[in-house]
Structures are given as C-alpha cells and as structure tokens.
Amino acid sequence: MDKIRVSKLIQNNIHFIGLVVLVVIAFLSTTYYSSYKKNPSSGSKKNLRQYLFKKNYNIFV
C-alpha cells in the first residue's frame, strides 16, 4: 500500500521534483566553478612573478 502511495506522489509531483533537482545541480556547479576560478588565478600570478623575476635577474646579472 505504501509503494502505491509513494508512486502516486512521485507521479503527481514529478515537475516539482525535477525543478528541485535542477536547482541543486545549478547551485553545486556554480559553487564548484567559483571555487575553481579563484584558485588558478593565484597560481598564475605567482608563476608570472617568478617569470618576471628570472627575466629581470638575468638582465642584471
């Protein structure tokens, strides 16, 4: 009896369940993208500083 009730509940609210799943996926992907976007930029700045330091150091030495 409970399986029938759950099945009907899912069938009646499939659009709402899909919307909730879509919002959760969008939130997780946005959070992941934001955290990934912040980390490589700091590494790029560090690499750029090292490159410029080596280039300037070789000019003066």
N, C-alpha and C positions, 0 to 999 in steps of 0.2 A: 504494500500500500504506500509506503514511504517513497519507493522508487518512482511510482507513478506521479506522486505529488511533486517530487523534485524535477522530474522530466517535464511536467506541465509548467512549472515555474520557470525553468530554463527556456522553454519554447515561447512563453509569453513575454519574457524579458530579454530575449537574445540581442535586441538592438542596444539596450542599456548596458548589458554585459560587454558587448563589443566596444561601445564607447568608452567604458571604464578601462578596458584593456588597451585601447588606443592611446588614451591619456597617460596611462602608466608607462607605456613604451616611449612615448614622446618625452616624458619627463626624464626617464632614465637616459635616453640618447642625448638629450640636451645637457644633462649633468655630466655625462661622460665626455662630450665634446668640449665643454667649458673647461674641465679639468685637464684635458689633453692639450688644449690650446694654450694654457698658461705655462705648462712645464717646458715644452720645447723652445719657447721664446727666450727663457732664461739661459738655456744651454746654448742657443745661437749667439746671444750677446757675449757669453763667456768665450766662445770659440772666436768670435770676431775680435775681442780684446786681445786674445793670445796671438792671433794672426797679425794684428797691427803692431803689437809689442815686438814680435820677432822681426817684422819688416823694418821697423824703426831702429831696432837694436843692430840689425845687420848694416844699416846705413852708417851708423855712427862708429861701428867697430871695424 
